Amino acid sequence: MLEGMPLTSERLANLRREITDLRSLNASFFEKKKHTQVDQSAAQGRAQRLLEIKEELNVLLSKPDTAAWW
């Protein structure tokens, strides 16, 4: 197995779990008819976190694999 692979695989798995959690929280948010200021603030925080995850995935997936055997 490649040396850098486990860390990247583990990080991707963690990000995937976090995305699933955020999606679940967002689904609950949108099921409500009325939203408090706290609800709206939390939704904005989740949206910001999703953007951060997207940026992190772009960085992770665009890095060349320097440990490649070829």
C-alpha positions in Angstrom: 0.0 0.0 0.0 1.2 3.5 -0.7 2.5 5.5 2.2 0.3 8.6 1.8 -2.8 6.6 0.9 -4.2 5.6 4.3 -4.2 9.2 5.6 -5.9 10.4 2.4 -8.4 7.5 2.5 -9.2 8.1 6.1 -9.6 11.8 5.6 -12.0 11.2 2.6 -14.0 8.8 4.8 -14.2 11.4 7.5 -15.3 14.1 5.1 -17.9 11.8 3.7 -19.4 11.2 7.1 -19.4 14.9 7.9 -21.2 15.6 4.6 -23.8 13.0 5.5 -24.3 14.5 8.9 -24.6 18.0 7.4 -27.1 16.8 4.8 -29.2 15.2 7.6 -29.2 18.4 9.6 -30.1 20.5 6.5 -33.0 18.1 5.7 -34.3 18.6 9.3 -33.9 22.4 8.8 -35.9 22.5 5.6 -38.7 20.3 7.0 -39.5 23.1 9.5 -42.0 25.8 8.5 -40.4 28.5 10.8 -36.8 29.0 11.6 -35.4 30.9 14.6 -32.3 33.1 14.3 -30.3 30.2 15.8 -31.6 27.8 13.2 -30.7 30.2 10.4 -27.3 30.9 11.8 -26.7 27.1 12.1 -27.8 26.6 8.5 -25.4 29.3 7.4 -22.6 27.6 9.3 -23.4 24.3 7.7 -23.4 25.9 4.3 -20.0 27.5 5.0 -18.6 24.1 6.2 -19.8 22.4 3.0 -17.9 25.0 1.0 -14.8 24.4 3.1 -15.1 20.7 2.5 -15.5 21.3 -1.2 -12.3 23.3 -1.2 -10.4 20.7 0.8 -11.6 17.9 -1.6 -10.3 19.9 -4.5 -6.9 20.2 -2.9 -6.8 16.5 -1.9 -7.9 15.3 -5.3 -5.7 17.6 -7.3 -2.4 16.8 -5.6 -0.2 14.5 -7.7 0.6 11.2 -6.0 4.3 11.5 -5.4 4.4 8.0 -4.0 3.2 6.4 -7.2 5.3 3.5 -8.3 5.6 4.6 -11.9 
